[in-house]
Amino acid sequence: MKVYLQEIIIMILFLLLHGCATQAGYKRVVETWLGDDINKLIQSWGPPSDVFTLPNNDKMYTWFFDGGTVITPIGDMAYAIRKSCKTTFTANNQGVIKNYRFKGRSCKQ
């Protein structure tokens, strides 16, 4: 049992450290769109998966990438890791991108 616990802890630490390093690059890419026109983003990324209009008439544009599930073996056990990325930009009523947020294991650059 102790061996399995050590393997699990090592795998979790690896995933956390690996995820942080790669998401920093994605964050830098996403930040380059701040202050830009949402139409340019749509031309670059393609049509968003969803668009939501806020009460103040700002719009939230969401892109969702589903990379499926990866099975990672650890000792005699295996873990399913979901690989997806959801990125949302908010643009004002002039179409200027004001902010963003993202989450998911595949938000990497």
N, C-alpha and C positions, 0 to 999 in steps of 0.2 A: 504494500500500500504506500509506503514511504517513497518508493521509486516513482510511482505514478504521480504523486503530489509534486515532486521535484520537476518532473517532465512538464506537468501542467503549468507550474509557475514559470518555468523557463519559456514555454510557448506564449503565455500571456504577456510576459515582459517583452518578448521579441515582437509580438503583434502591436503592442502599445508604442514601443520605440519606433518601429518601422512605420506605423500609421502617422505618427506625429511628424516625422521627417518629410514624408511625401505630401502630407496635407499642407505643409508650409509652402511648398512650391505651387500647389493649386490655389492657395489663398493669394499668392502674389499675382497669378494670372487673372483671377477673378477681380482683384482690386484695380487692375488696369482699366476696367470698364467703368469705374466710378466717374461720374461727370460726363460720360459719353452718351450718345443717342441710342435709345433702345432699338431703333430700326437697324443700326449698324450691327448690334449684337445679334439680332434675329437673322440678318443676312449671313453672319459668320457662323452661328451655331445651328441655324435651321429653326423651324417653327417650334415654339415652346410646347411642352406637354399640357400646360394649363395656364390660363390667364384669369386673374381675379381682380375685380375693381373694388377698391376700398371706399368707405363712405366719403372721404375727402377727394375722391376721383383719381387718386394715385392708383397705379396698377402694379400687381405682383405677377411676374412672369416666371414660371417654373419649368425647368428642364429636369427630366428624370431618366437616369441610365440604370438599367437592370442588367448586371453582368452574371446573374445566376448565383448558384451556390457552389462553393468549393469545399470538398471534404478533405480535412487535414488529419492524417493519422498521428496519434500520440500513444506510443506503446501499444497496448492491446485494444485501445479505444480510438474512436475517430470523432472529430468535431466538424459540424457544418458551419461554414462562415459565409454569410450573405455578402455578395459584392454588388453594391449599388451606390449611386450618388444622386442626391436631390439638391439642385442649386436654384435658388430663388433670387431674382433681382427686383427691386422696387423702383419704379420710374414715376416722376411727377407727371402732371397733365400736359406738360410740354415735351414729354418723352425723354427727359434727362434722368439717367440712372443715379439714384440717391444712395442706395445701400444694397446689401446682399446678405445672404446666409447660405450655408451648405452643410450637409451632413451625409455620412455614409463612408464605407470602407474604400470605395473606388474613387473618391474625390482626391485624385493624385495628379501630380504633374512633375 
